[in-house]
Amino acid sequence: MLQRFRCWAMLAAFAGLAVSCEIGAAAERPLNVLFIAADDLRCDLGCYGHPSVKSPNLDRLAERGEMFRRAYCQQALCNPSRASLMTGRRPDQLGIWNLTTHFREVLPDVVTLPQHFQNHGYFTQNIGKIYHNWRTEIQGDPDSWSVPAVMHFGTHGDDKPQVSGPLPPNQAADIKCECRDVPDSAYYDGRIAELATAAIRERAESDQPFFLAVGFWKPHSPFNAPKRYWDMYARDEIAMPANPDWPRDAPRIAWHNSREILGTPTRVLTPEAVREIRHGYLAAITYLDAQIGKVLAELERQGLTEHTVIVFWSDHGYHLGEQTLWAKTSNFELDAHVPLMIAAPGMKANGSSTDALAELLDLYPTLIDICGLPAVDGLAGVSLQPVLRDAKQSVRSAAMTQHPRPAYYKNGEMEAMGYSLRNERFRYTEWRDPKTQQRLARELYDHEQDDQETINLADTDEHAETCRQLA
């Protein structure tokens, strides 16, 4: 599988150079880019079919642009996922699989996505969380931006309302949840929206095209949002995990201890706590959606929407008690699958959704393709522009995700790497020793019959040929 993994990466890079600019080519002036990111958001949005979440602004964006139903991250952890997307390289190409290594330490001269736009006349600006690393000496990535990044803080735990006083009773039973009757701007994302709308007004006064990256922090834990967003959901109507059990015959190496939510040592959540966390996650999504709505409304007010490519993405998915897991750091579908939407002026597939497979690192070649910028050597992704022209088209036969063990790997401690391949029907994962490349375990899930990934079929005679083909 590793040989095919590397081969596909090289083929994808070649394919990315072969697609011609079409959507943006007819634009009478350079297109702007509004690049909106969410953190830890799985596909729990109305437009993706969630039965109860309230996400009207993102639903409208999906109606206006193209929604990718099968988009995947490269690794379900903030730093490697974001570094991969922004450099257009896979985690293995970067040598980054943890939270602490900065991509500039490995590839000091790599040209990032916004840096490429900056090198070709764009004003580039970062508000909020786009890169993960901020606590290193490099602090985000100054080379990517025309002005210093703002609202990019070190830890999510600092995202508390800027007000004093005790929490209301019975509204913060768990340390990961918080519900206060405060304005939107009391939390990070409300302030990010304010700064982003101000930046849009400022850019409207300039003739220089812009690449504005707006990185929201929600719905990453802590699951806090102003009380009015919690009040949009009835606690007793919050659905519990549909598949709370560990997949049958799945190898233990695929499991992790869910330390982000369960702590160290691991604690046991009561059903009430599980429902509260899931309530908080939905409240955080709706709060996030409202802030995105403010940014999109300001773009429209300034008359910039018809001259701007809008991209919305999340760095990875999330578990909320499914498969015994919480948070991210697995190769399962819930962690690898991400929401992705693109709305571009003149895009023929506007208002559609597609089942074409996509990866987050495809955004780099896609955006420079749409905006007519020169191609970049060494990108591992492919341009999605053929799918933007025709939602029935496809540009790849599979999407790849990986994750090490231990889940929160530190330099020198890697015991195994899991490589996961997702095609139209199956998810196939191999766990390998990073030194010997010996296969330690494997998994196969049939999404036609088992979209919750409850049964590992890898060692069944019936699927031996499928495993052989995917290995």
Helices and strands as residue ranges (DSSP letters): H 2-18, E 32-39, G 46-48, H 56-64, E 66-72, H 78-87, H 91-94, H 103-106, H 113-118, E 123-128, G 142-144, G 156-158, E 177-180, G 184-186, H 188-204, E 210-219, E 223-226, H 227-230, G 235-237, G 252-254, H 259-262, H 271-301, G 305-307, E 308-314, E 319-320, G 322-324, E 326-327, H 333-336, E 337-343, E 352-359, G 360-362, H 363-370, H 385-389, E 399-405, E 416-422, E 426-432, E 439-446, G 461-463, H 464-470
